[in-house]
């Protein structure tokens, strides 16, 4: 009963969305001639039959869709309706979700957002901050990350990746007080992301390379462990300032949901003061 109620509510919301989008369009917006007598239209916007014709569906079926009836809609048909209504990418994802279809996350052109994301991670100091793309490749990182964890810029371009840092960088690995649980956690999230994109060449290349250089990666990858991020506190033994404890957070920018922001926040006053001393600033207060 609960599932049926949710389906009915979703169909009703889809109907309301379609009516609203149809009402905002004029015939000229979709390449149709304007009416010589606009007053003849009983409602603003396009007629249902006009949307149906542009989308290549029957008027009856489209009418049922706008009435919120319990009918199924294929991906091709919903996409055709979205094109007919001139929907933006965010609106297309919305209509697909209302129709019970998968909503693919849009991919962010990295070069377009680098300055904005760099300002974001820089503002997070003295917390350690970095942003990764859908393949867990580094996008930006701040000075605390570079000084305390490692500097991705020192790696070859193809290896500026969180999995390479965890499994292929001995220096970074040695600094983690409890490396195995942290590495397993990262791998389980990477496994889930790769599973959502079968055949993706970047994921395939990373798996092949890491399988070749890391016995742990090779063994754990075969286990196929899937686990969402869980709040954790890690400890880093830095050669210059000693052990610092960091509380780990993961966030996704709303406008770039394929990007992942990871914050490692000093978990106590002592850790905060040690990081501040490394950065050369005045003693931090907390």
NORURMO-V26860 format. One record per backbone hydrogen bond with DSSP energy under -0.5 kcal/mol. CO is the residue of the C=O (numbers start at 0). NH is the residue of the N-H. If there is no record, write none. Layout:
co=CO nh=NH
co=CO nh=NH
This chain:
co=0 nh=4
co=1 nh=5
co=2 nh=6
co=3 nh=7
co=4 nh=8
co=5 nh=9
co=6 nh=10
co=7 nh=11
co=8 nh=12
co=9 nh=13
co=10 nh=14
co=11 nh=15
co=12 nh=16
co=13 nh=17
co=14 nh=18
co=15 nh=19
co=16 nh=20
co=17 nh=21
co=18 nh=22
co=19 nh=23
co=21 nh=24
co=21 nh=45
co=25 nh=28
co=25 nh=29
co=26 nh=29
co=26 nh=31
co=27 nh=30
co=36 nh=39
co=37 nh=40
co=39 nh=41
co=46 nh=50
co=47 nh=51
co=48 nh=52
co=49 nh=53
co=50 nh=54
co=51 nh=55
co=51 nh=56
co=57 nh=61
co=58 nh=62
co=59 nh=63
co=60 nh=64
co=61 nh=65
co=62 nh=66
co=63 nh=68
co=64 nh=67
co=68 nh=70
co=73 nh=77
co=74 nh=78
co=75 nh=79
co=76 nh=80
co=77 nh=81
co=78 nh=82
co=79 nh=83
co=80 nh=84
co=81 nh=86
co=82 nh=85
co=87 nh=91
co=88 nh=92
co=89 nh=93
co=90 nh=94
co=91 nh=95
co=92 nh=96
co=93 nh=97
co=94 nh=98
co=95 nh=100
co=96 nh=99
co=101 nh=103
co=107 nh=109
co=108 nh=111
co=108 nh=112
co=109 nh=112
co=109 nh=113
co=112 nh=116
co=113 nh=117
co=114 nh=118
co=115 nh=119
co=116 nh=120
co=117 nh=121
co=118 nh=122
co=119 nh=123
co=120 nh=123
co=121 nh=124
co=123 nh=126
co=127 nh=263
co=128 nh=141
co=129 nh=261
co=130 nh=138
co=130 nh=139
co=131 nh=259
co=132 nh=135
co=135 nh=161
co=136 nh=132
co=139 nh=130
co=139 nh=138
co=141 nh=145
co=142 nh=146
co=143 nh=147
co=144 nh=148
co=144 nh=149
co=149 nh=151
co=150 nh=153
co=151 nh=154
co=155 nh=158
co=156 nh=159
co=158 nh=160
co=159 nh=137
co=160 nh=164
co=161 nh=165
co=162 nh=166
co=163 nh=167
co=163 nh=168
co=164 nh=168
co=167 nh=169
co=168 nh=172
co=169 nh=173
co=170 nh=174
co=171 nh=175
co=172 nh=175
co=174 nh=236
co=175 nh=178
co=177 nh=181
co=178 nh=182
co=179 nh=183
co=180 nh=184
co=181 nh=185
co=182 nh=186
co=183 nh=187
co=184 nh=188
co=185 nh=189
co=186 nh=190
co=187 nh=191
co=188 nh=192
co=189 nh=193
co=190 nh=194
co=191 nh=195
co=192 nh=195
co=193 nh=196
co=194 nh=197
co=196 nh=199
co=199 nh=203
co=200 nh=204
co=201 nh=205
co=202 nh=206
co=203 nh=207
co=204 nh=208
co=205 nh=209
co=206 nh=210
co=207 nh=211
co=208 nh=212
co=209 nh=213
co=213 nh=217
co=214 nh=218
co=215 nh=219
co=216 nh=220
co=217 nh=221
co=218 nh=222
co=219 nh=222
co=219 nh=223
co=219 nh=224
co=220 nh=223
co=231 nh=247
co=233 nh=245
co=234 nh=176
co=235 nh=237
co=235 nh=243
co=237 nh=241
co=241 nh=237
co=243 nh=235
co=244 nh=266
co=245 nh=233
co=245 nh=247
co=246 nh=264
co=247 nh=231
co=248 nh=262
co=250 nh=260
co=252 nh=255
co=253 nh=256
co=255 nh=258
co=259 nh=131
co=259 nh=261
co=260 nh=250
co=260 nh=262
co=261 nh=129
co=262 nh=248
co=262 nh=264
co=263 nh=127
co=264 nh=246
co=267 nh=271
co=268 nh=272
co=269 nh=273
co=270 nh=274
co=271 nh=275
co=272 nh=276
co=273 nh=277
co=274 nh=278
co=275 nh=279
co=275 nh=280
co=276 nh=279
